[in-house]
Every structure is written in structure tokens, then in C-alpha cells.
Amino acid sequence: MTDVSDSTTTPAAPDEIVTRALLRLVDLPAAAGTIALITLDNGFDHTKPNTFGLGGLDSLAETLDHVAAAAESGEIVAVAVTGKPFIFGVGADLTGIGRITSAEQAREVSARGHRVLRRLGELPVPSFAFVNGAAMGGGLEIALHCTYRSVSTGAGLLALPEVGLGLIPGWGGAWLLPNLIGAEKSVKVIVENPLSQNRMLKPAEVLSLGIADVAFEPADFLVQSLRWAASVLSGETVVARAEPDRGQGWDDAVAAGRAFADLKLHGAAPAAYRALDLIEAARVATRDEGFAAEDDAIAELTMTDELRSGLYAFDLVQRRAKRPVGAPDKSLARPVTKVGVVGAGLMASQLALLFVQRLEVPVLMTDLDQQRVDKGVAYVHGEIDKLVAKGRLNTDKGNRLRALVSGSTTKDGFADADVVIEAVFEDLKVKQQVFAEVEAVVSDTCVLLTNTSSLSVTAMAENLQHPERVVGFHFFNPVALMPLLEIARAERTDDASLATAFALGKALKKSCVLVKDAPAFVVNRLLTRFMGEVMAAYDEGTPFEVANSAVDPLGLPMSPFVLVQMVGPAVAFHTGETLHQAFPDRFGVSENQRRMVEAGKTTLLAWDGATPSIAPDVAELFTVGTSPSTADEVRQRALDAVADEARRMLDEGVVAAPQDIDLCLMLGAGWPGHLGGITPYLDRTGTSERVTGTRFLPPGVASVG
């Protein structure tokens, strides 16, 4: 093995962490010749993945000059690219986008990437990508430019996620992938997965989709990949690929992608549609035409506020969510070796399952009678059995987790618990009684958590001997999927209890945001105000179909009426009543909703295919006015209310900054990245200044300028 190069010729931007293309010559097995092995490495461990700015592209270009010369001279028979341990490459260095001030600058960056990466597929010798770890965006595109690809079965984070940020795969992916695996599979990878909570591909999927040609175990991945490359070069192994269907199926796949994008975005963000245009064109476009079209798309999208909001949102999720503002020093946190759960209903059972999966400590569930306890424990055991059946847990671990979950009709078993969380009926007196009973049993240092969605944590703790150990710990439904955890500090909560709550949230793999103990905290307060205005418009006489679709242009996960149905009309009404009591001038109470709940109706909507309407038995209870609004009026009314409420929450100190409001809405309610949560959208539409007199964020933070 001979080291050849490890430097760049063009200096990188001052803050770029340059990923260098380190080259060595390796003799292949079975006398198959010498291969040039390029290792991508930014000099850090796996916690700082390889990214590619201008300096990184320059390094790769220089190394490819050496490779091309070696190929021309006959010194090598092939070239291979791999990454540092656990990381192949995770794409372009997005921190530089803020410095791009024109579409032409953006086009040149895209074109520069094309000029460098395409050389991997145009050398006089075959090229191999040995995908040993995370490969996202531009990293996966490097692999796509190569002639052949192997993937490690231990690789994670495999994706082309650009559409979710507001971009398209701009270094060849939008042309290369369809021409490799066809339109239908490419639509899934490029459009559907990013719009489905940024779904990643597993190595087995990468293989089955035809993106990779072969997979090897991580322990000897490089050795096996080199051996495979030698067999391919010698002709012993033939890599067969099916030619993509370029007939009507291609058009059908793109049409299905547009329908999916409409369902998710309602036309609210351009990137998905631009990507679909590129996939459609890739059927007949040449490589040069396809890459030029990607350059044009990058130039167009880079100068949009949707992209800048998407990058702002990405930064919040990747950085701010991992370093919660206001959290006490983690050294104050107490260890958690046993958890108590008061309640055995669905929410309590979901919590118990999460605790035992993530912490692997004993979890004791209690409820009023043995039947409820047995049902809750059976739910947890059943979910563990499902994970075993799917192969996500082995049998031994499944048995261990099942054995850790038990139930009781008394709280005596909480005596040695370090944390007890209540998930009982949303009634203050009931929760106060529960905590009094728990406090009589537990140690003085046991932290008491409440999963309340709207009640005062301070009021729950006021009659306790140790109110300082009570913390709000608000999960979102479904517990296993929703990443947000609102952690509320009550008036007398001490730092040790709060630190324990944050450490516990991190161990549960949740993104924690510190919130003030204020009515409904952040997400439910904003959503209730938002939905309340839409419901009020309906009550006043706006046709249901107009009110229900009024906010579609925002690209939200679901309409307000569908959201009410999902959370449950009774729960939504209870939260609304709580906020009405706290802020009667801003939060109204829908009498139609009251009548529905009092009548015991639990289903608000009926469906005709994909089209909802008010369920007939519920519509009979409703009385509507004669003052209809247009869809534009309803939408602006709702946005004005959100702007007003968000400003009030910041003034009250419910959260530290607008960034926390945006983070909460994205992680707790699924609001899309192209909105940046909500405050960037309110700023760029002028709603913030018109309603509150000022912007939430400075110009350029989540916008072009």
C-alpha cells in the first residue's frame, strides 16, 4: 500500500471542516491488479460526519487527477471510494448556503460538484463505492457516480433527504438514480421518504432497490469489498442490472409522486415538485442535460425562503434540540433504576413500554382495579412480543423486558422507585390526590412527573411535603413516534429534580424543551388558539369544506378538524376550556363542540373516500350562523391568532426564544420545515409585524434576507 496524496490545492472557506480524499494504492486479491483506494476523512471521529464544501471538492478533484494519471499509465485497474469508520459521507456542507447571495453563485456550486463527482463514472477504469457507513445527500451521490457499489449491513442514515430541506439532489442524484433503478423507486427515495418524517433507508432496502450491488458484514467490510471488486474485475462475478421501464410506468410513477406531494404539501413548497420534474425528464435526458437541469433547480431553490426556513428548521432539530436552553447542569441528575407509572390506560401503557425499552429497568404500573392493571401490563407485553416477532428484538431480550414490567392495585411498590409518572384523568383534584398517595410511599428524592397537557403543575404540587420534586413531563401521542417532550418547571421545582427529568428525557431519546408552567405549555396552547379560530369560523357559518381546507396552503400534516378527531373531541374541548378559563378574551368555547362532548359523541367526522365531512349524527347537534368567511379570511384569521399568542408567550417567558416555539411545533405537532415551524413564515408574510409590531427573527436567519 502506497500513500499518494492527502492535501488540497485550493484553500477552503475559513470555517469549513475539509473532508480530504486520502489516496493509497492497494494490491487486489487473486493477482487482479492494483486499485486506487480513496478514503474520505475530515479528521474527526464519527460524531462529526464527512461533509463536502468547496475545500472538500478540491481535495477530491486533486486526488482524481492522480487517479486518472495512474489509470492512463496502466498503474491501476480500478478506483474505489470509502469513508472513515462508520461514515461514508453525509452530503454538502450546508453551513455555506447562507453566504450564497445569488442564483448564479448557487448554480456554480452545483456545477462544481457535478464536474468533480462525475469524473468517478468517466475514468478509463471502473469505479467502486464501498459504502461503509452513513451516506446521505451528496455522500450517496458520490456512490451513485461509481460503476459498482457495496454497502455495509451496519450502515445507518442512508438517504437522499434534500427535498425535506427544500432542495433537490443536486450533484447528480436526480438523474443518476432514476436511470439506475427507475422512476417508481426513485420517487420513493427522493420524494416520499423525505416527506415522511425524513425516513431513512436500511442497508437491506438499498440492496433490494438496486442502489447497491452487494452487502457485507461490517466486521470485515473493506476486505470483503476488495475481494468482491477483484472478482468483478476478473469476470468471475457478473453484476446484472435490469434496465428501468421507460414506458407508461415512468409517467405513472411521477404522477403518483405528485399526488403524494399534494397530499403532504398542498403545493406549499416547491422542492418536491422540482424533484419530480427532474425525475420525469431523466427518462430521456442525457447525462449533460440532466446535470444542467439539476444546476438550474439548485439555483432556483437556493434563493427561496422555503429553503432558508428548511435549513433553519434542520439546525434547530440537529443542534438546539440536543442542547436544551435553560436545562440545569446534567451533573445534578439522579440515577433512575426503577420507574412507577400511575395509570394503566393507553397513554400510561405507552409510557411504560417506552420506559422499559429505553431504560431497561423495572417498571411498575398501578390502577384502581386488577382488570385495568392486567390490561395495561398485557398491552406492554403484547407490544414487546410484536417487536420480537418482527425481529427487532431477540427472544432473550424480549423475555427480559417482559419480566421488568409488572402491575399492582396499590402504590406500595413505588417505595424504591426513583421516578413516578402519573397519566390519569385530566382533572386537577384527581392528580393532586394521586401525588399525595404517591408521596406517602416514595423516598424524599423520588421525582414526581406529570404528563398533564394543560393543567398547572404548580397547583398539583402545592399540598405536598416536597413540592420541589414535581416536574411537568408532557409527551405527545403516539408516544413512541413523537420526538418532543415539554418539560415544565413549576414554581418550586428544584434543579436536581429538573436535571433528572432532562436526563431521563434524553435517555428516552426525546428532544426536550424547557417550558414555563403556564396553561397548556407551548404546543397545545398554540394549536388550540389556531384551531379555535377555524372552528369559530365554521360555527359562524363558513361551510365545512371551506373551513377545513382553509389552511391547506401551509402544508400542515392535517387539517384542524382532522386533528380534533385524532386527539379526541373531549380532550380538545377540555384543553380549550382550560385555556378559556385562563385567557377568556382570546380562547373561546365552541358551543357546538360542547354539545357534541356532552352527548357522548367521540367521532366528529365521516369520510367519503378521502373527503371528510361532519358526521351526520353530530351535524344534527350543531347550530351554525349566517356569517361565512372565505378560505383566505379563515387562514389569515388563524395565522393572526398564532402570531399574537406566540408573542404573548415570549413576553410571558413560557420559552426562552422564538426558536423554541418553532422546535415545539415541528417536533410536537409535525409542522413542516419549509415553514421553519411557524415564526419564519409569520415574518416573511408580514403577519408578525402587522399583528405584533415586530418580527420574531432577524432578517436572514430563516429567510434569504
C-alpha positions in Angstrom: 0.0 0.0 0.0 1.4 3.4 -1.0 0.2 6.8 0.2 -0.1 9.2 -2.7 -1.9 12.4 -1.6 -3.6 14.0 1.4 -3.9 17.7 0.7 -5.9 20.2 -1.2 -4.7 22.8 -3.7 -7.4 25.4 -3.1 -7.9 26.8 0.4 -11.3 26.1 1.9 -13.7 28.6 3.4 -12.3 29.7 6.8 -14.9 27.8 8.8 -15.1 24.7 6.5 -14.1 21.4 8.1 -12.4 19.9 5.0 -13.1 16.3 4.1 -10.0 15.2 2.4 -9.7 12.5 -0.2 -6.8 10.3 1.0 -5.4 8.1 -1.6 -3.4 4.8 -1.4 -2.7 2.0 -3.8 -3.9 -1.5 -2.8 -3.0 -4.8 -4.4 -6.2 -6.7 -5.0 -6.5 -10.4 -4.2 -6.0 -13.1 -6.7 -3.5 -11.0 -8.6 -6.3 -8.9 -10.0 -4.1 -5.8 -10.2 -3.8 -2.6 -8.2 -6.8 -0.5 -7.1 -6.6 3.2 -6.1 -8.5 3.4 -2.8 -9.8 6.8 -1.8 -10.8 7.3 1.9 -12.9 10.3 2.7 -11.9 11.7 6.1 -12.4 15.1 7.8 -10.0 14.2 10.6 -12.7 13.8 13.3 -14.5 10.7 14.7 -18.0 9.6 13.7 -19.7 12.3 15.8 -18.6 14.8 13.1 -19.5 13.2 9.8 -17.8 13.9 6.5 -19.4 16.8 4.6 -18.3 18.5 1.3 -17.7 22.2 0.9 -15.5 23.7 -1.8 -12.4 22.6 0.0 -13.6 19.0 0.1 -14.4 19.1 -3.6 -11.0 20.5 -4.3 -9.3 17.7 -2.4 -11.3 15.1 -4.3 -10.6 16.7 -7.6 -6.9 16.7 -6.9 -6.9 13.1 -5.9 -8.9 12.2 -9.0 -6.1 13.9 -11.1 -3.7 11.4 -9.5 -6.1 8.5 -10.2 -6.7 9.5 -13.8 -2.9 9.7 -14.4 -2.4 6.3 -12.8 -5.2 4.8 -14.9 -3.8 6.2 -18.1 -0.4 4.8 -17.3 -1.8 1.4 -16.5 -0.7 1.5 -12.9 -4.2 0.8 -11.6 -7.1 -1.3 -12.9 -9.8 0.4 -10.8 -10.6 3.0 -8.2 -12.7 2.7 -5.0 -14.1 5.2 -2.6 -14.9 4.5 1.0 -15.2 6.6 4.2 -13.7 6.9 7.6 -15.0 4.5 10.3 -18.8 4.4 10.4 -19.2 7.3 7.9 -19.1 7.4 4.1 -20.4 11.0 3.6 -23.5 13.0 4.6 -23.6 15.5 1.8 -22.8 19.1 1.0 -21.7 21.4 3.8 -25.0 23.3 4.3 -23.4 26.0 6.5 -22.2 27.7 3.4 -25.6 28.3 1.9 -26.1 31.4 4.0 -23.1 33.0 2.2 -24.7 32.5 -1.3 -26.3 35.7 -2.4 -27.3 35.0 -5.9 -28.8 32.2 -8.1 -25.6 32.3 -10.2 -23.4 31.5 -7.2 -25.7 28.6 -6.3 -25.6 27.3 -9.9 -21.8 27.4 -9.9 -21.5 25.4 -6.6 -23.9 22.8 -8.0 -22.0 22.7 -11.3 -18.7 22.4 -9.5 -20.0 19.4 -7.6 -21.1 17.8 -10.9 -17.7 18.5 -12.6 -15.8 16.8 -9.8 -18.1 13.8 -8.9 -18.9 12.8 -12.5 -15.3 12.0 -13.0 -15.8 8.9 -10.9 -18.0 7.5 -13.6 -15.9 8.7 -16.6 -12.4 7.4 -15.7 -10.8 4.9 -18.1 -11.1 2.3 -15.3 -14.1 1.0 -13.4 -15.0 2.7 -10.1 -16.4 1.2 -6.9 -18.1 2.8 -3.9 -17.6 0.9 -0.7 -20.4 2.4 1.4 -19.1 1.6 4.9 -21.5 3.8 6.9 -23.8 6.8 6.8 -24.3 8.0 3.2 -26.7 10.9 2.7 -27.3 13.5 0.0 -24.0 14.3 -1.7 -22.4 11.4 0.0 -24.8 8.9 -1.5 -24.5 10.8 -4.9 -20.7 10.1 -4.8 -21.6 6.4 -4.6 -24.1 6.7 -7.5 -21.5 8.2 -9.8 -19.4 5.0 -9.3 -19.7 2.0 -11.6 -20.4 -0.5 -8.8 -21.5 -0.3 -5.1 -21.2 -2.4 -2.0 -22.9 -1.5 1.3 -22.2 -2.5 4.9 -25.1 -4.2 6.7 -24.2 -2.0 9.7 -24.6 1.3 7.7 -27.2 3.7 9.0 -28.6 7.0 7.7 -28.8 6.1 4.0 -30.9 8.6 2.1 -31.3 11.4 -0.3 -33.1 13.8 2.1 -32.7 17.1 0.2 -36.4 17.6 -0.6 -37.2 17.6 3.1 -34.9 20.6 3.4 -36.2 22.5 0.4 -33.6 21.3 -2.2 -33.2 18.5 -4.7 -30.3 16.0 -5.1 -28.1 18.5 -6.9 -24.9 16.6 -7.6 -26.3 14.0 -10.0 -28.8 12.1 -7.9 -31.9 13.3 -9.6 -30.6 11.9 -12.9 -28.4 9.0 -11.9 -30.9 7.3 -9.5 -33.9 7.1 -11.9 -31.5 5.8 -14.7 -30.3 3.2 -12.3 -33.4 1.9 -10.5 -36.3 3.5 -12.4 -38.9 6.2 -11.7 -41.1 4.4 -9.1 -38.3 3.5 -6.8 -36.6 6.9 -7.3 -39.8 8.8 -6.4 -39.9 6.8 -3.1 -36.3 7.6 -2.2 -36.1 11.2 -3.5 -39.6 12.5 -2.6 -41.8 10.2 -0.5 -39.2 9.3 2.2 -38.1 12.9 2.9 -41.7 14.0 3.2 -42.4 11.1 5.5 -40.6 12.4 8.5 -37.3 12.1 6.6 -37.4 8.3 6.5 -34.1 6.6 6.1 -33.2 3.5 4.1 -31.9 0.4 5.7 -28.9 -1.4 4.0 -31.3 -4.3 3.0 -33.5 -1.8 1.2 -30.6 -0.2 -0.5 -29.7 -3.6 -1.8 -33.3 -4.6 -2.8 -33.9 -1.3 -4.5 -30.8 -1.9 -6.7 -28.9 1.1 -5.3 -26.2 -1.3 -4.0 -25.0 -4.4 -5.8 -23.9 -6.4 -2.8 -23.8 -6.2 1.0 -21.2 -7.3 3.5 -21.0 -7.5 7.3 -19.2 -4.6 9.0 -16.5 -6.6 10.7 -14.6 -7.3 7.5 -16.4 -5.0 5.1 -13.4 -3.5 3.4 -11.6 -6.8 3.0 -14.8 -8.4 1.5 -15.4 -5.4 -0.7 -11.9 -5.6 -2.1 -12.3 -9.3 -2.7 -15.6 -8.7 -4.5 -14.1 -5.9 -6.6 -11.4 -8.3 -7.7 -13.9 -10.9 -8.7 -15.9 -8.3 -10.7 -12.8 -7.1 -12.5 -11.7 -10.6 -13.3 -15.1 -11.5 -14.7 -15.8 -14.2 -12.1 -18.7 -12.1 -10.7 -21.1 -10.5 -13.1 -23.2 -7.6 -11.8 -26.6 -7.8 -13.6 -28.9 -4.9 -13.5 -32.4 -4.7 -15.0 -33.0 -1.8 -17.4 -35.6 0.6 -16.0 -39.1 0.6 -17.5 -39.1 3.8 -19.6 -42.7 3.4 -20.8 -46.0 4.5 -19.3 -45.0 3.2 -15.9 -42.4 6.0 -15.7 -45.2 8.7 -16.2 -47.5 6.8 -13.8 -44.8 6.8 -11.1 -44.2 10.6 -11.4 -48.0 11.2 -11.3 -48.3 9.2 -8.2 -45.4 11.2 -6.7 -47.2 14.5 -7.5 -50.3 13.2 -5.8 -48.3 12.2 -2.7 -46.6 15.7 -2.7 -50.0 17.3 -2.9 -51.3 15.3 0.0 -48.3 16.3 2.1 -47.7 19.8 1.0 -50.8 21.1 -0.9 -48.4 22.9 -3.2 -46.9 24.9 -0.3 -43.2 24.2 -1.0 -41.5 23.9 -4.4 -38.7 21.4 -3.9 -40.7 18.2 -4.2 -42.3 19.3 -7.4 -39.0 20.4 -8.9 -37.5 17.0 -8.0 -40.4 15.2 -9.7 -39.8 17.4 -12.8 -36.2 16.2 -12.9 -37.2 12.5 -12.4 -39.7 12.9 -15.2 -37.1 14.4 -17.5 -34.5 11.8 -16.6 -36.3 9.2 -18.8 -34.9 10.8 -22.0 -32.4 13.4 -20.9 -28.7 12.9 -21.5 -26.3 13.0 -18.5 -25.2 16.5 -19.5 -28.8 17.6 -19.8 -29.8 16.0 -16.5 -26.9 17.6 -14.6 -27.6 21.0 -16.2 -31.2 20.8 -15.1 -30.1 20.0 -11.6 -27.9 23.1 -11.6 -30.9 25.2 -12.7 -33.1 23.7 -9.9 -30.4 24.4 -7.3 -30.0 28.0 -8.5 -33.8 28.5 -8.2 -34.3 26.8 -4.9 -31.3 28.2 -3.1 -32.8 31.6 -3.3 -36.1 30.7 -1.8 -37.3 31.4 1.7 -38.6 27.9 1.9 -35.1 26.5 1.7 -33.7 29.0 4.3 -36.6 28.1 6.6 -35.9 24.4 6.0 -32.2 24.9 6.9 -33.2 26.9 10.0 -35.5 24.0 11.0 -32.8 21.5 10.3 -30.4 23.4 12.6 -33.0 23.6 15.4 -33.5 19.8 15.3 -29.9 18.9 14.9 -28.4 21.4 17.4 -30.9 23.3 19.7 -32.9 20.2 20.4 -29.8 18.4 21.6 -28.7 21.2 23.9 -31.9 22.4 25.7 -31.8 26.0 26.6 -32.2 26.5 30.4 -31.6 22.9 31.4 -29.7 22.6 34.7 -26.2 21.1 34.8 -26.6 17.3 34.0 -24.3 16.5 36.9 -27.2 17.3 39.2 -29.3 14.5 37.8 -30.0 11.4 39.9 -29.8 7.9 38.6 -33.1 6.2 37.6 -33.1 2.5 38.4 -36.9 1.9 38.8 -39.9 3.7 37.4 -43.5 3.9 38.6 -46.4 4.6 36.3 -49.8 5.6 37.8 -52.5 4.5 35.5 -52.8 1.6 33.1 -54.8 3.1 30.3 -53.5 3.6 26.7 -51.3 6.6 27.4 -49.9 5.1 30.6 -49.2 1.8 28.8 -47.4 3.6 26.0 -45.3 5.3 28.6 -44.5 2.1 30.4 -43.4 0.5 27.1 -41.1 3.4 26.3 -39.5 3.4 29.8 -38.8 -0.3 29.7 -37.5 -0.3 26.2 -35.1 2.7 26.6 -34.1 2.3 30.3 -34.3 -1.5 30.7 -35.2 -1.0 34.4 -38.2 -2.3 36.4 -41.4 -0.5 35.6 -44.4 -0.9 37.9 -47.9 0.1 36.7 -50.8 0.7 39.1 -54.5 1.4 38.6 -57.8 1.2 40.5 -58.6 -2.5 39.9 -56.9 -5.6 38.8 -58.7 -5.8 35.5 -57.3 -2.4 34.4 -53.8 -3.3 35.7 -53.8 -6.6 33.8 -55.0 -4.9 30.6 -52.2 -2.3 30.8 -49.5 -4.9 31.5 -50.8 -7.1 28.8 -50.6 -4.2 26.3 -46.9 -3.7 27.1 -46.1 -7.4 27.0 -48.0 -7.7 23.7 -46.1 -4.8 22.1 -42.8 -6.4 23.1 -43.9 -9.7 21.6 -44.6 -7.9 18.3 -41.1 -6.5 18.3 -39.7 -10.0 18.8 -41.9 -11.3 16.0 -40.6 -8.6 13.6 -37.0 -9.4 14.5 -36.4 -6.0 16.1 -35.7 -7.7 19.5 -34.2 -11.1 20.0 -36.2 -13.6 22.1 -33.9 -13.3 25.2 -34.1 -9.6 25.3 -37.9 -9.7 24.8 -38.2 -12.0 27.8 -36.0 -9.7 29.9 -38.1 -6.7 29.1 -41.4 -8.5 29.7 -40.1 -9.6 33.1 -39.3 -6.0 34.0 -42.9 -4.8 33.7 -45.4 -5.6 36.4 -48.6 -4.3 37.8 -50.4 -3.7 41.1 -53.5 -2.2 42.6 -51.5 -0.5 45.3 -48.7 2.1 45.2 -46.6 0.3 47.9 -44.3 -1.0 45.2 -43.2 2.6 44.4 -41.2 2.7 47.7 -37.9 2.1 45.9 -38.8 4.0 42.7 -36.6 6.9 41.6 -39.2 8.4 39.3 -43.0 8.1 39.3 -45.1 9.5 36.5 -48.9 9.9 36.5 -51.0 9.5 33.4 -54.5 9.6 34.9 -57.7 11.5 34.0 -57.0 15.2 33.3 -58.6 16.6 36.5 -56.6 18.7 39.0 -58.2 17.2 42.1 -57.6 13.6 40.9 -53.9 14.4 40.1 -53.4 16.1 43.5 -54.8 13.0 45.2 -52.6 10.7 43.2 -49.5 12.6 44.1 -50.4 12.7 47.8 -50.8 9.0 47.8 -47.5 8.5 45.9 -45.7 10.9 48.2 -46.8 8.8 51.2 -44.9 5.9 49.8 -41.8 7.1 47.9 -38.4 8.3 49.2 -37.8 12.0 49.6 -35.6 12.1 46.5 -38.1 10.4 44.2 -39.0 12.7 41.3 -42.7 13.0 40.6 -43.6 13.6 36.9 -47.0 14.6 35.5 -48.0 14.0 31.9 -50.6 16.7 32.0 -51.3 18.5 28.8 -52.9 21.7 30.2 -53.2 21.8 34.0 -51.0 23.7 36.4 -48.0 21.7 37.6 -47.6 24.2 40.5 -51.1 23.6 41.6 -50.6 19.8 41.6 -47.6 20.1 43.9 -48.9 22.8 46.3 -50.2 20.5 49.0 -47.2 18.1 49.0 -44.4 18.0 51.6 -41.9 18.1 48.9 -43.3 20.2 46.0 -39.8 20.8 44.7 -39.6 17.4 43.2 -42.7 17.8 40.9 -42.0 18.3 37.2 -44.2 18.6 34.1 -43.3 15.9 31.6 -45.6 16.2 28.7 -45.4 13.6 25.9 -47.2 13.7 22.6 -49.3 11.0 21.1 -48.3 8.5 19.8 -45.6 8.4 22.5 -43.2 6.1 20.6 -43.2 8.2 17.5 -43.4 11.9 18.5 -40.0 13.2 19.5 -41.0 16.2 21.6 -41.0 16.3 25.4 -42.2 19.5 27.0 -40.5 19.7 30.4 -42.3 22.2 32.7 -40.6 23.8 35.7 -43.2 24.6 38.4 -42.7 27.5 40.8 -40.9 25.4 43.4 -39.2 22.7 41.2 -35.6 22.4 42.3 -32.6 22.0 40.0 -31.9 18.3 40.9 -35.4 17.2 40.0 -35.4 19.2 36.8 -31.9 17.9 35.8 -33.2 14.3 36.5 -36.2 15.0 34.2 -33.9 16.2 31.4 -31.5 13.3 31.8 -34.5 10.9 31.7 -35.9 12.6 28.6 -32.5 12.2 26.8 -32.3 8.6 27.9 -35.8 8.1 26.3 -34.4 9.6 23.1 -36.7 12.5 23.2 -36.0 16.1 22.3 -36.6 18.2 25.4 -37.7 21.8 25.6 -37.9 23.7 28.9 -41.2 25.5 29.3 -42.7 27.6 32.0 -45.6 26.2 34.0 -48.2 28.0 32.0 -51.6 26.9 30.7 -51.2 24.2 28.0 -47.5 25.0 27.8 -46.5 25.6 24.1 -47.9 23.2 21.5 -51.4 22.8 22.9 -51.7 26.4 23.6 -50.8 27.5 20.1 -52.8 24.7 18.4 -55.9 25.4 20.5 -55.8 29.1 19.5 -55.1 28.2 15.9 -57.8 25.5 15.7 -60.2 27.6 17.8 -60.3 30.4 15.1 -61.0 27.8 12.4 -63.8 26.2 14.4 -65.2 29.6 15.3 -65.4 30.5 11.6 -67.3 27.2 11.0 -69.7 28.0 13.9 -70.3 31.4 12.4 -71.5 29.9 9.1 -68.4 29.2 7.0 -69.1 25.9 5.0 -67.2 23.0 6.4 -65.3 22.2 3.2 -64.1 25.9 3.2 -63.1 26.0 6.9 -61.5 22.5 6.8 -59.3 23.3 3.7 -58.5 26.9 4.6 -55.1 26.2 6.0 -54.1 23.7 3.3 -51.7 26.2 1.6 -49.5 26.0 4.7 -48.7 22.3 4.0 -49.6 21.2 7.6 -49.8 17.4 8.4 -53.6 17.5 8.8 -56.5 20.0 8.8 -57.8 21.4 12.1 -60.9 19.2 12.1 -58.9 16.1 11.4 -56.6 17.0 14.2 -59.5 17.4 16.6 -60.7 13.9 15.6 -57.3 12.4 16.1 -56.7 13.8 19.6 -60.3 13.2 20.5 -63.1 15.8 20.7 -63.4 15.5 24.5 -59.6 16.1 25.1 -59.6 19.0 22.6 -62.7 20.5 24.3 -61.2 20.1 27.8 -58.0 21.8 26.7 -60.0 24.6 25.2 -62.0 25.1 28.4 -58.8 25.2 30.4 -57.4 27.9 28.2 -60.7 29.8 28.2 -60.6 30.0 31.9 -57.1 31.3 31.8 -57.5 33.7 28.9 -61.2 34.2 28.3 -60.6 37.2 25.9 -58.6 35.1 23.4 -59.8 31.5 23.8 -63.5 30.9 23.1 -65.5 27.8 23.8 -67.4 26.3 20.9 -70.9 25.6 21.9 -71.2 23.1 19.1 -68.2 21.2 20.4 -69.7 21.4 23.9 -73.0 19.8 22.7 -71.1 17.1 21.0 -69.0 16.1 24.0 -72.0 16.3 26.4 -73.9 14.0 24.0 -71.0 11.5 24.3 -70.1 11.7 20.7 -66.5 10.6 20.0 -66.5 10.7 16.2 -66.5 14.1 14.7 -66.0 13.3 11.0 -67.4 10.9 8.4 -65.4 10.0 5.3 -66.3 9.6 1.7 -63.1 8.2 0.3 -60.5 10.8 1.2 -63.1 13.6 1.7 -64.2 14.3 5.2 -67.5 15.9 6.4 -69.2 16.4 9.8 -70.6 13.0 10.9 -74.4 13.1 10.3 -75.3 12.3 14.0 -73.0 15.1 15.1 -74.3 17.6 12.5 -77.7 17.2 14.0 -76.4 18.7 17.2 -74.7 21.7 15.6 -76.1 25.1 15.1 -74.2 27.4 12.7 -74.6 31.1 12.0 -75.1 33.1 8.8 -71.7 35.0 8.6 -69.5 32.9 6.3 -65.8 33.7 5.7 -63.7 32.9 2.7 -60.8 30.4 2.9 -58.3 33.3 2.7 -60.1 35.1 5.6 -60.1 32.0 7.7 -56.5 31.2 7.1 -55.3 34.8 7.9 -57.5 34.9 11.0 -55.9 31.7 12.3 -52.4 33.0 11.5 -53.0 36.3 13.1 -54.1 34.5 16.3 -50.9 32.4 16.3 -48.7 35.4 15.8 -50.5 37.2 18.7 -50.3 34.1 21.0 -46.7 33.4 20.2 -45.7 37.0 21.0 -47.6 36.8 24.3 -45.9 33.5 25.2 -42.5 35.0 24.6 -43.3 38.1 26.7 -44.5 35.8 29.5 -41.3 33.7 29.3 -43.1 30.5 28.5 -40.0 29.6 26.4 -36.6 31.3 26.0 -36.9 32.3 22.3 -38.9 32.0 19.1 -36.6 29.1 18.1 -38.2 27.0 21.0 -41.7 27.7 19.7 -40.7 26.6 16.2 -39.0 23.5 17.6 -42.0 22.6 19.6 -44.4 22.9 16.7 -42.2 20.8 14.4 -41.4 18.0 16.9 -44.7 18.0 18.8 -47.2 18.8 16.0 -45.4 17.8 12.9 -45.4 21.3 11.4 -43.2 21.3 8.3 -39.7 22.5 7.9 -40.5 24.7 4.9 -42.4 26.9 7.4 -39.5 26.8 9.8 -42.0 25.8 12.5 -44.1 29.0 12.2 -42.3 32.2 13.1 -40.3 32.4 9.9 -43.5 32.1 7.9 -45.2 34.8 10.0 -42.2 37.0 9.4 -42.0 36.6 5.7 -45.7 37.1 5.1 -45.7 40.3 7.1 -48.1 38.8 9.7 -45.7 39.3 12.6 -45.2 43.0 12.1 -48.8 43.7 11.3 -50.2 41.8 14.4 -47.4 42.4 16.9 -45.5 45.3 15.6 -42.2 43.4 15.2 -40.6 40.4 13.6 -39.9 37.2 15.6 -36.5 36.6 13.9 -33.9 39.0 12.3 -33.8 39.1 8.5 -31.6 36.4 7.1 -32.0 34.0 10.0 -34.6 31.9 8.3 -35.0 33.8 5.0 -33.0 35.0 2.1 -32.6 38.4 3.6 
